[in-house]
Amino acid sequence: MDARGKRCPIPVIDLARHAAEHPTAHRVLVLATDPAAAHDIPAWCRMRGHHFVEQRPSRDHTVYVVELIEQNEQVTT
């Protein structure tokens, strides 16, 4: 998912939209240039029950790897 050049909160809004439109996707790569994404994407994952896998720098952006967890796959304790 390409969110390069988009400012907070648009990368997270785009990620949420992508997750809703692709419920069977397991991993999403988010490409972002906004420094706020480093906080916003992991926080969104925690709030929505998804797994934040990693972030890694790339040439002119950062790649965020998110594993989407279907609602019925979530473990409750």
PyMOL Python script that loads the backbone (N, CA, C, O; Angstrom):
from pymol import cmd

cmd.read_pdbstr("""\
ATOM      1  N   MET A   1       0.837  -1.154   0.000  1.00  0.00           N
ATOM      2  CA  MET A   1       0.000   0.000   0.000  1.00  0.00           C
ATOM      3  C   MET A   1       0.893   1.231   0.000  1.00  0.00           C
ATOM      4  O   MET A   1       1.732   1.386   0.888  1.00  0.00           O
ATOM      5  N   ASP A   2       0.729   2.083  -0.956  1.00  0.00           N
ATOM      6  CA  ASP A   2       1.609   3.234  -1.104  1.00  0.00           C
ATOM      7  C   ASP A   2       0.990   4.470  -0.457  1.00  0.00           C
ATOM      8  O   ASP A   2       0.019   5.031  -0.966  1.00  0.00           O
ATOM      9  N   ALA A   3       1.564   4.885   0.667  1.00  0.00           N
ATOM     10  CA  ALA A   3       1.102   6.087   1.361  1.00  0.00           C
ATOM     11  C   ALA A   3       2.201   7.152   1.367  1.00  0.00           C
ATOM     12  O   ALA A   3       2.170   8.085   2.170  1.00  0.00           O
ATOM     13  N   ARG A   4       3.167   7.002   0.467  1.00  0.00           N
ATOM     14  CA  ARG A   4       4.254   7.982   0.405  1.00  0.00           C
ATOM     15  C   ARG A   4       3.699   9.351   0.021  1.00  0.00           C
ATOM     16  O   ARG A   4       2.869   9.476  -0.879  1.00  0.00           O
ATOM     17  N   GLY A   5       4.181  10.374   0.730  1.00  0.00           N
ATOM     18  CA  GLY A   5       3.751  11.740   0.471  1.00  0.00           C
ATOM     19  C   GLY A   5       2.469  12.127   1.193  1.00  0.00           C
ATOM     20  O   GLY A   5       2.057  13.286   1.135  1.00  0.00           O
ATOM     21  N   LYS A   6       1.832  11.181   1.871  1.00  0.00           N
ATOM     22  CA  LYS A   6       0.602  11.472   2.608  1.00  0.00           C
ATOM     23  C   LYS A   6       0.952  11.744   4.062  1.00  0.00           C
ATOM     24  O   LYS A   6       1.812  11.078   4.638  1.00  0.00           O
ATOM     25  N   ARG A   7       0.281  12.725   4.649  1.00  0.00           N
ATOM     26  CA  ARG A   7       0.552  13.134   6.025  1.00  0.00           C
ATOM     27  C   ARG A   7      -0.475  12.536   6.975  1.00  0.00           C
ATOM     28  O   ARG A   7      -1.580  12.164   6.581  1.00  0.00           O
ATOM     29  N   CYS A   8      -0.080  12.458   8.217  1.00  0.00           N
ATOM     30  CA  CYS A   8      -0.937  11.975   9.297  1.00  0.00           C
ATOM     31  C   CYS A   8      -2.278  12.702   9.262  1.00  0.00           C
ATOM     32  O   CYS A   8      -2.310  13.925   9.121  1.00  0.00           O
ATOM     33  N   PRO A   9      -3.357  11.990   9.386  1.00  0.00           N
ATOM     34  CA  PRO A   9      -3.560  10.575   9.684  1.00  0.00           C
ATOM     35  C   PRO A   9      -3.850   9.719   8.454  1.00  0.00           C
ATOM     36  O   PRO A   9      -4.299   8.581   8.593  1.00  0.00           O
ATOM     37  N   ILE A  10      -3.606  10.239   7.260  1.00  0.00           N
ATOM     38  CA  ILE A  10      -4.007   9.542   6.035  1.00  0.00           C
ATOM     39  C   ILE A  10      -3.388   8.150   5.881  1.00  0.00           C
ATOM     40  O   ILE A  10      -4.104   7.242   5.458  1.00  0.00           O
ATOM     41  N   PRO A  11      -2.097   7.917   6.196  1.00  0.00           N
ATOM     42  CA  PRO A  11      -1.596   6.545   6.051  1.00  0.00           C
ATOM     43  C   PRO A  11      -2.382   5.519   6.869  1.00  0.00           C
ATOM     44  O   PRO A  11      -2.638   4.416   6.388  1.00  0.00           O
ATOM     45  N   VAL A  12      -2.762   5.864   8.082  1.00  0.00           N
ATOM     46  CA  VAL A  12      -3.533   4.929   8.911  1.00  0.00           C
ATOM     47  C   VAL A  12      -4.959   4.788   8.386  1.00  0.00           C
ATOM     48  O   VAL A  12      -5.519   3.692   8.403  1.00  0.00           O
ATOM     49  N   ILE A  13      -5.537   5.868   7.929  1.00  0.00           N
ATOM     50  CA  ILE A  13      -6.884   5.792   7.346  1.00  0.00           C
ATOM     51  C   ILE A  13      -6.855   4.895   6.113  1.00  0.00           C
ATOM     52  O   ILE A  13      -7.750   4.071   5.923  1.00  0.00           O
ATOM     53  N   ASP A  14      -5.844   5.048   5.284  1.00  0.00           N
ATOM     54  CA  ASP A  14      -5.712   4.195   4.102  1.00  0.00           C
ATOM     55  C   ASP A  14      -5.504   2.731   4.500  1.00  0.00           C
ATOM     56  O   ASP A  14      -6.060   1.832   3.869  1.00  0.00           O
ATOM     57  N   LEU A  15      -4.708   2.491   5.540  1.00  0.00           N
ATOM     58  CA  LEU A  15      -4.489   1.126   6.018  1.00  0.00           C
ATOM     59  C   LEU A  15      -5.794   0.515   6.518  1.00  0.00           C
ATOM     60  O   LEU A  15      -6.092  -0.638   6.209  1.00  0.00           O
ATOM     61  N   ALA A  16      -6.567   1.267   7.280  1.00  0.00           N
ATOM     62  CA  ALA A  16      -7.854   0.764   7.781  1.00  0.00           C
ATOM     63  C   ALA A  16      -8.800   0.459   6.621  1.00  0.00           C
ATOM     64  O   ALA A  16      -9.492  -0.559   6.633  1.00  0.00           O
ATOM     65  N   ARG A  17      -8.828   1.320   5.644  1.00  0.00           N
ATOM     66  CA  ARG A  17      -9.683   1.100   4.465  1.00  0.00           C
ATOM     67  C   ARG A  17      -9.226  -0.163   3.717  1.00  0.00           C
ATOM     68  O   ARG A  17     -10.048  -0.979   3.301  1.00  0.00           O
ATOM     69  N   HIS A  18      -7.922  -0.306   3.557  1.00  0.00           N
ATOM     70  CA  HIS A  18      -7.382  -1.478   2.864  1.00  0.00           C
ATOM     71  C   HIS A  18      -7.754  -2.760   3.616  1.00  0.00           C
ATOM     72  O   HIS A  18      -8.150  -3.751   3.002  1.00  0.00           O
ATOM     73  N   ALA A  19      -7.626  -2.737   4.935  1.00  0.00           N
ATOM     74  CA  ALA A  19      -7.965  -3.915   5.747  1.00  0.00           C
ATOM     75  C   ALA A  19      -9.445  -4.269   5.596  1.00  0.00           C
ATOM     76  O   ALA A  19      -9.796  -5.445   5.512  1.00  0.00           O
ATOM     77  N   ALA A  20     -10.306  -3.259   5.563  1.00  0.00           N
ATOM     78  CA  ALA A  20     -11.741  -3.507   5.416  1.00  0.00           C
ATOM     79  C   ALA A  20     -12.083  -4.038   4.021  1.00  0.00           C
ATOM     80  O   ALA A  20     -12.963  -4.887   3.874  1.00  0.00           O
ATOM     81  N   GLU A  21     -11.391  -3.541   3.012  1.00  0.00           N
ATOM     82  CA  GLU A  21     -11.678  -3.941   1.637  1.00  0.00           C
ATOM     83  C   GLU A  21     -11.041  -5.278   1.262  1.00  0.00           C
ATOM     84  O   GLU A  21     -11.453  -5.902   0.284  1.00  0.00           O
ATOM     85  N   HIS A  22     -10.053  -5.719   2.016  1.00  0.00           N
ATOM     86  CA  HIS A  22      -9.345  -6.976   1.736  1.00  0.00           C
ATOM     87  C   HIS A  22      -9.301  -7.834   3.002  1.00  0.00           C
ATOM     88  O   HIS A  22      -8.226  -8.056   3.559  1.00  0.00           O
ATOM     89  N   PRO A  23     -10.440  -8.309   3.452  1.00  0.00           N
ATOM     90  CA  PRO A  23     -10.482  -9.027   4.735  1.00  0.00           C
ATOM     91  C   PRO A  23      -9.699 -10.335   4.754  1.00  0.00           C
ATOM     92  O   PRO A  23      -9.371 -10.836   5.830  1.00  0.00           O
ATOM     93  N   THR A  24      -9.392 -10.896   3.589  1.00  0.00           N
ATOM     94  CA  THR A  24      -8.642 -12.155   3.582  1.00  0.00           C
ATOM     95  C   THR A  24      -7.141 -11.943   3.423  1.00  0.00           C
ATOM     96  O   THR A  24      -6.380 -12.910   3.423  1.00  0.00           O
ATOM     97  N   ALA A  25      -6.707 -10.699   3.289  1.00  0.00           N
ATOM     98  CA  ALA A  25      -5.271 -10.426   3.201  1.00  0.00           C
ATOM     99  C   ALA A  25      -4.629 -10.753   4.538  1.00  0.00           C
ATOM    100  O   ALA A  25      -5.231 -10.552   5.593  1.00  0.00           O
ATOM    101  N   HIS A  26      -3.423 -11.251   4.488  1.00  0.00           N
ATOM    102  CA  HIS A  26      -2.741 -11.571   5.736  1.00  0.00           C
ATOM    103  C   HIS A  26      -1.650 -10.562   6.059  1.00  0.00           C
ATOM    104  O   HIS A  26      -1.504 -10.154   7.211  1.00  0.00           O
ATOM    105  N   ARG A  27      -0.897 -10.165   5.069  1.00  0.00           N
ATOM    106  CA  ARG A  27       0.174  -9.195   5.300  1.00  0.00           C
ATOM    107  C   ARG A  27       0.022  -8.014   4.362  1.00  0.00           C
ATOM    108  O   ARG A  27      -0.304  -8.152   3.183  1.00  0.00           O
ATOM    109  N   VAL A  28       0.269  -6.860   4.928  1.00  0.00           N
ATOM    110  CA  VAL A  28       0.203  -5.625   4.157  1.00  0.00           C
ATOM    111  C   VAL A  28       1.528  -4.902   4.356  1.00  0.00           C
ATOM    112  O   VAL A  28       2.015  -4.761   5.477  1.00  0.00           O
ATOM    113  N   LEU A  29       2.099  -4.450   3.250  1.00  0.00           N
ATOM    114  CA  LEU A  29       3.280  -3.591   3.308  1.00  0.00           C
ATOM    115  C   LEU A  29       2.801  -2.170   3.084  1.00  0.00           C
ATOM    116  O   LEU A  29       2.175  -1.870   2.067  1.00  0.00           O
ATOM    117  N   VAL A  30       3.093  -1.301   4.029  1.00  0.00           N
ATOM    118  CA  VAL A  30       2.720   0.100   3.923  1.00  0.00           C
ATOM    119  C   VAL A  30       3.994   0.894   3.672  1.00  0.00           C
ATOM    120  O   VAL A  30       4.934   0.835   4.465  1.00  0.00           O
ATOM    121  N   LEU A  31       4.026   1.634   2.572  1.00  0.00           N
ATOM    122  CA  LEU A  31       5.158   2.500   2.256  1.00  0.00           C
ATOM    123  C   LEU A  31       4.769   3.905   2.669  1.00  0.00           C
ATOM    124  O   LEU A  31       3.775   4.444   2.181  1.00  0.00           O
ATOM    125  N   ALA A  32       5.545   4.507   3.568  1.00  0.00           N
ATOM    126  CA  ALA A  32       5.176   5.829   4.082  1.00  0.00           C
ATOM    127  C   ALA A  32       6.404   6.709   4.265  1.00  0.00           C
ATOM    128  O   ALA A  32       7.498   6.233   4.569  1.00  0.00           O
ATOM    129  N   THR A  33       6.191   7.999   4.072  1.00  0.00           N
ATOM    130  CA  THR A  33       7.252   8.986   4.288  1.00  0.00           C
ATOM    131  C   THR A  33       6.992   9.833   5.536  1.00  0.00           C
ATOM    132  O   THR A  33       7.902  10.497   6.031  1.00  0.00           O
ATOM    133  N   ASP A  34       5.785   9.814   6.037  1.00  0.00           N
ATOM    134  CA  ASP A  34       5.436  10.627   7.202  1.00  0.00           C
ATOM    135  C   ASP A  34       6.034  10.010   8.462  1.00  0.00           C
ATOM    136  O   ASP A  34       5.739   8.855   8.770  1.00  0.00           O
ATOM    137  N   PRO A  35       6.871  10.749   9.206  1.00  0.00           N
ATOM    138  CA  PRO A  35       7.464  10.207  10.432  1.00  0.00           C
ATOM    139  C   PRO A  35       6.431   9.764  11.467  1.00  0.00           C
ATOM    140  O   PRO A  35       6.717   8.879  12.273  1.00  0.00           O
ATOM    141  N   ALA A  36       5.248  10.354  11.462  1.00  0.00           N
ATOM    142  CA  ALA A  36       4.213   9.982  12.432  1.00  0.00           C
ATOM    143  C   ALA A  36       3.730   8.548  12.229  1.00  0.00           C
ATOM    144  O   ALA A  36       3.181   7.947  13.153  1.00  0.00           O
ATOM    145  N   ALA A  37       3.926   7.999  11.047  1.00  0.00           N
ATOM    146  CA  ALA A  37       3.499   6.619  10.785  1.00  0.00           C
ATOM    147  C   ALA A  37       4.227   5.636  11.693  1.00  0.00           C
ATOM    148  O   ALA A  37       3.687   4.574  12.003  1.00  0.00           O
ATOM    149  N   ALA A  38       5.435   5.967  12.125  1.00  0.00           N
ATOM    150  CA  ALA A  38       6.201   5.090  13.013  1.00  0.00           C
ATOM    151  C   ALA A  38       5.481   4.858  14.336  1.00  0.00           C
ATOM    152  O   ALA A  38       5.658   3.812  14.961  1.00  0.00           O
ATOM    153  N   HIS A  39       4.688   5.804  14.759  1.00  0.00           N
ATOM    154  CA  HIS A  39       3.887   5.663  15.967  1.00  0.00           C
ATOM    155  C   HIS A  39       2.469   5.216  15.633  1.00  0.00           C
ATOM    156  O   HIS A  39       1.910   4.342  16.295  1.00  0.00           O
ATOM    157  N   ASP A  40       1.899   5.824  14.603  1.00  0.00           N
ATOM    158  CA  ASP A  40       0.481   5.613  14.287  1.00  0.00           C
ATOM    159  C   ASP A  40       0.153   4.192  13.838  1.00  0.00           C
ATOM    160  O   ASP A  40      -0.861   3.633  14.257  1.00  0.00           O
ATOM    161  N   ILE A  41       0.987   3.605  13.001  1.00  0.00           N
ATOM    162  CA  ILE A  41       0.677   2.270  12.478  1.00  0.00           C
ATOM    163  C   ILE A  41       0.742   1.208  13.572  1.00  0.00           C
ATOM    164  O   ILE A  41      -0.189   0.409  13.678  1.00  0.00           O
ATOM    165  N   PRO A  42       1.806   1.157  14.400  1.00  0.00           N
ATOM    166  CA  PRO A  42       1.787   0.180  15.499  1.00  0.00           C
ATOM    167  C   PRO A  42       0.624   0.411  16.472  1.00  0.00           C
ATOM    168  O   PRO A  42       0.034  -0.548  16.969  1.00  0.00           O
ATOM    169  N   ALA A  43       0.295   1.674  16.745  1.00  0.00           N
ATOM    170  CA  ALA A  43      -0.829   1.967  17.653  1.00  0.00           C
ATOM    171  C   ALA A  43      -2.140   1.477  17.054  1.00  0.00           C
ATOM    172  O   ALA A  43      -2.970   0.916  17.770  1.00  0.00           O
ATOM    173  N   TRP A  44      -2.342   1.680  15.755  1.00  0.00           N
ATOM    174  CA  TRP A  44      -3.557   1.202  15.089  1.00  0.00           C
ATOM    175  C   TRP A  44      -3.635  -0.320  15.193  1.00  0.00           C
ATOM    176  O   TRP A  44      -4.705  -0.873  15.448  1.00  0.00           O
ATOM    177  N   CYS A  45      -2.510  -0.991  14.995  1.00  0.00           N
ATOM    178  CA  CYS A  45      -2.487  -2.451  15.104  1.00  0.00           C
ATOM    179  C   CYS A  45      -2.918  -2.910  16.493  1.00  0.00           C
ATOM    180  O   CYS A  45      -3.723  -3.832  16.623  1.00  0.00           O
ATOM    181  N   ARG A  46      -2.384  -2.269  17.527  1.00  0.00           N
ATOM    182  CA  ARG A  46      -2.758  -2.636  18.905  1.00  0.00           C
ATOM    183  C   ARG A  46      -4.247  -2.411  19.146  1.00  0.00           C
ATOM    184  O   ARG A  46      -4.920  -3.257  19.735  1.00  0.00           O
ATOM    185  N   MET A  47      -4.754  -1.280  18.692  1.00  0.00           N
ATOM    186  CA  MET A  47      -6.169  -0.954  18.938  1.00  0.00           C
ATOM    187  C   MET A  47      -7.113  -1.869  18.167  1.00  0.00           C
ATOM    188  O   MET A  47      -8.218  -2.141  18.637  1.00  0.00           O
ATOM    189  N   ARG A  48      -6.709  -2.346  17.006  1.00  0.00           N
ATOM    190  CA  ARG A  48      -7.578  -3.156  16.149  1.00  0.00           C
ATOM    191  C   ARG A  48      -7.310  -4.648  16.240  1.00  0.00           C
ATOM    192  O   ARG A  48      -7.998  -5.441  15.596  1.00  0.00           O
ATOM    193  N   GLY A  49      -6.316  -5.041  17.035  1.00  0.00           N
ATOM    194  CA  GLY A  49      -6.037  -6.465  17.214  1.00  0.00           C
ATOM    195  C   GLY A  49      -5.225  -7.095  16.096  1.00  0.00           C
ATOM    196  O   GLY A  49      -5.263  -8.312  15.909  1.00  0.00           O
ATOM    197  N   HIS A  50      -4.489  -6.277  15.349  1.00  0.00           N
ATOM    198  CA  HIS A  50      -3.622  -6.797  14.296  1.00  0.00           C
ATOM    199  C   HIS A  50      -2.195  -6.860  14.822  1.00  0.00           C
ATOM    200  O   HIS A  50      -1.897  -6.332  15.894  1.00  0.00           O
ATOM    201  N   HIS A  51      -1.323  -7.503  14.072  1.00  0.00           N
ATOM    202  CA  HIS A  51       0.058  -7.693  14.505  1.00  0.00           C
ATOM    203  C   HIS A  51       0.987  -6.794  13.694  1.00  0.00           C
ATOM    204  O   HIS A  51       1.052  -6.889  12.468  1.00  0.00           O
ATOM    205  N   PHE A  52       1.703  -5.920  14.399  1.00  0.00           N
ATOM    206  CA  PHE A  52       2.722  -5.095  13.756  1.00  0.00           C
ATOM    207  C   PHE A  52       3.988  -5.923  13.692  1.00  0.00           C
ATOM    208  O   PHE A  52       4.561  -6.255  14.729  1.00  0.00           O
ATOM    209  N   VAL A  53       4.436  -6.263  12.487  1.00  0.00           N
ATOM    210  CA  VAL A  53       5.575  -7.164  12.317  1.00  0.00           C
ATOM    211  C   VAL A  53       6.897  -6.413  12.417  1.00  0.00           C
ATOM    212  O   VAL A  53       7.760  -6.773  13.217  1.00  0.00           O
ATOM    213  N   GLU A  54       7.058  -5.354  11.596  1.00  0.00           N
ATOM    214  CA  GLU A  54       8.322  -4.631  11.606  1.00  0.00           C
ATOM    215  C   GLU A  54       8.210  -3.353  10.800  1.00  0.00           C
ATOM    216  O   GLU A  54       7.253  -3.127  10.060  1.00  0.00           O
ATOM    217  N   GLN A  55       9.228  -2.529  10.976  1.00  0.00           N
ATOM    218  CA  GLN A  55       9.413  -1.378  10.100  1.00  0.00           C
ATOM    219  C   GLN A  55      10.865  -1.401   9.678  1.00  0.00           C
ATOM    220  O   GLN A  55      11.751  -1.744  10.461  1.00  0.00           O
ATOM    221  N   ARG A  56      11.098  -1.031   8.433  1.00  0.00           N
ATOM    222  CA  ARG A  56      12.468  -1.011   7.936  1.00  0.00           C
ATOM    223  C   ARG A  56      12.627   0.143   6.958  1.00  0.00           C
ATOM    224  O   ARG A  56      11.730   0.425   6.163  1.00  0.00           O
ATOM    225  N   PRO A  57      13.761   0.797   7.024  1.00  0.00           N
ATOM    226  CA  PRO A  57      13.989   1.928   6.116  1.00  0.00           C
ATOM    227  C   PRO A  57      14.211   1.435   4.691  1.00  0.00           C
ATOM    228  O   PRO A  57      14.771   0.364   4.460  1.00  0.00           O
ATOM    229  N   SER A  58      13.763   2.232   3.767  1.00  0.00           N
ATOM    230  CA  SER A  58      14.030   2.014   2.356  1.00  0.00           C
ATOM    231  C   SER A  58      14.563   3.328   1.811  1.00  0.00           C
ATOM    232  O   SER A  58      14.731   4.278   2.576  1.00  0.00           O
ATOM    233  N   ARG A  59      14.828   3.413   0.552  1.00  0.00           N
ATOM    234  CA  ARG A  59      15.489   4.591  -0.011  1.00  0.00           C
ATOM    235  C   ARG A  59      14.926   5.909   0.511  1.00  0.00           C
ATOM    236  O   ARG A  59      15.612   6.621   1.245  1.00  0.00           O
ATOM    237  N   ASP A  60      13.715   6.240   0.154  1.00  0.00           N
ATOM    238  CA  ASP A  60      13.151   7.545   0.517  1.00  0.00           C
ATOM    239  C   ASP A  60      11.913   7.409   1.388  1.00  0.00           C
ATOM    240  O   ASP A  60      11.149   8.364   1.537  1.00  0.00           O
ATOM    241  N   HIS A  61      11.710   6.237   1.959  1.00  0.00           N
ATOM    242  CA  HIS A  61      10.515   5.991   2.763  1.00  0.00           C
ATOM    243  C   HIS A  61      10.801   4.882   3.770  1.00  0.00           C
ATOM    244  O   HIS A  61      11.906   4.343   3.824  1.00  0.00           O
ATOM    245  N   THR A  62       9.807   4.556   4.548  1.00  0.00           N
ATOM    246  CA  THR A  62       9.887   3.440   5.488  1.00  0.00           C
ATOM    247  C   THR A  62       8.836   2.427   5.097  1.00  0.00           C
ATOM    248  O   THR A  62       7.730   2.783   4.691  1.00  0.00           O
ATOM    249  N   VAL A  63       9.192   1.158   5.224  1.00  0.00           N
ATOM    250  CA  VAL A  63       8.259   0.066   4.946  1.00  0.00           C
ATOM    251  C   VAL A  63       7.765  -0.467   6.286  1.00  0.00           C
ATOM    252  O   VAL A  63       8.559  -0.840   7.151  1.00  0.00           O
ATOM    253  N   TYR A  64       6.464  -0.499   6.443  1.00  0.00           N
ATOM    254  CA  TYR A  64       5.824  -1.051   7.643  1.00  0.00           C
ATOM    255  C   TYR A  64       5.131  -2.338   7.237  1.00  0.00           C
ATOM    256  O   TYR A  64       4.382  -2.365   6.261  1.00  0.00           O
ATOM    257  N   VAL A  65       5.380  -3.399   7.982  1.00  0.00           N
ATOM    258  CA  VAL A  65       4.771  -4.693   7.685  1.00  0.00           C
ATOM    259  C   VAL A  65       3.733  -4.972   8.762  1.00  0.00           C
ATOM    260  O   VAL A  65       4.035  -5.006   9.955  1.00  0.00           O
ATOM    261  N   VAL A  66       2.500  -5.172   8.305  1.00  0.00           N
ATOM    262  CA  VAL A  66       1.373  -5.416   9.207  1.00  0.00           C
ATOM    263  C   VAL A  66       0.749  -6.749   8.842  1.00  0.00           C
ATOM    264  O   VAL A  66       0.482  -7.022   7.671  1.00  0.00           O
ATOM    265  N   GLU A  67       0.520  -7.570   9.844  1.00  0.00           N
ATOM    266  CA  GLU A  67      -0.200  -8.827   9.638  1.00  0.00           C
ATOM    267  C   GLU A  67      -1.631  -8.623  10.114  1.00  0.00           C
ATOM    268  O   GLU A  67      -1.879  -8.383  11.296  1.00  0.00           O
ATOM    269  N   LEU A  68      -2.555  -8.720   9.192  1.00  0.00           N
ATOM    270  CA  LEU A  68      -3.956  -8.533   9.532  1.00  0.00           C
ATOM    271  C   LEU A  68      -4.506  -9.825  10.121  1.00  0.00           C
ATOM    272  O   LEU A  68      -4.327 -10.905   9.559  1.00  0.00           O
ATOM    273  N   ILE A  69      -5.169  -9.699  11.249  1.00  0.00           N
ATOM    274  CA  ILE A  69      -5.764 -10.840  11.939  1.00  0.00           C
ATOM    275  C   ILE A  69      -7.274 -10.732  11.790  1.00  0.00           C
ATOM    276  O   ILE A  69      -7.878  -9.733  12.182  1.00  0.00           O
ATOM    277  N   GLU A  70      -7.878 -11.772  11.218  1.00  0.00           N
ATOM    278  CA  GLU A  70      -9.335 -11.748  11.079  1.00  0.00           C
ATOM    279  C   GLU A  70      -9.963 -11.767  12.465  1.00  0.00           C
ATOM    280  O   GLU A  70      -9.414 -12.351  13.400  1.00  0.00           O
ATOM    281  N   GLN A  71     -11.105 -11.131  12.584  1.00  0.00           N
ATOM    282  CA  GLN A  71     -11.784 -11.001  13.877  1.00  0.00           C
ATOM    283  C   GLN A  71     -11.982 -12.351  14.550  1.00  0.00           C
ATOM    284  O   GLN A  71     -11.790 -12.469  15.760  1.00  0.00           O
ATOM    285  N   ASN A  72     -12.365 -13.375  13.786  1.00  0.00           N
ATOM    286  CA  ASN A  72     -12.617 -14.691  14.383  1.00  0.00           C
ATOM    287  C   ASN A  72     -11.332 -15.446  14.698  1.00  0.00           C
ATOM    288  O   ASN A  72     -11.394 -16.498  15.333  1.00  0.00           O
ATOM    289  N   GLU A  73     -10.155 -14.943  14.273  1.00  0.00           N
ATOM    290  CA  GLU A  73      -8.882 -15.562  14.587  1.00  0.00           C
ATOM    291  C   GLU A  73      -8.288 -15.043  15.889  1.00  0.00           C
ATOM    292  O   GLU A  73      -7.352 -15.642  16.420  1.00  0.00           O
ATOM    293  N   GLN A  74      -8.811 -13.948  16.406  1.00  0.00           N
ATOM    294  CA  GLN A  74      -8.228 -13.341  17.596  1.00  0.00           C
ATOM    295  C   GLN A  74      -8.428 -14.246  18.807  1.00  0.00           C
ATOM    296  O   GLN A  74      -9.487 -14.841  19.006  1.00  0.00           O
ATOM    297  N   VAL A  75      -7.393 -14.324  19.587  1.00  0.00           N
ATOM    298  CA  VAL A  75      -7.417 -15.150  20.788  1.00  0.00           C
ATOM    299  C   VAL A  75      -7.838 -14.286  21.958  1.00  0.00           C
ATOM    300  O   VAL A  75      -7.307 -13.191  22.145  1.00  0.00           O
ATOM    301  N   THR A  76      -8.779 -14.761  22.743  1.00  0.00           N
ATOM    302  CA  THR A  76      -9.195 -14.031  23.928  1.00  0.00           C
ATOM    303  C   THR A  76      -8.699 -14.750  25.161  1.00  0.00           C
ATOM    304  O   THR A  76      -8.678 -15.980  25.209  1.00  0.00           O
ATOM    305  N   THR A  77      -8.301 -13.981  26.155  1.00  0.00           N
ATOM    306  CA  THR A  77      -7.801 -14.585  27.389  1.00  0.00           C
ATOM    307  C   THR A  77      -8.583 -14.112  28.566  1.00  0.00           C
ATOM    308  O   THR A  77      -8.305 -14.517  29.695  1.00  0.00           O
TER     309      THR A  77
END
""", "prot")
cmd.dss("prot")
cmd.show_as("cartoon", "prot")
cmd.util.cbc("prot")
cmd.orient("prot")
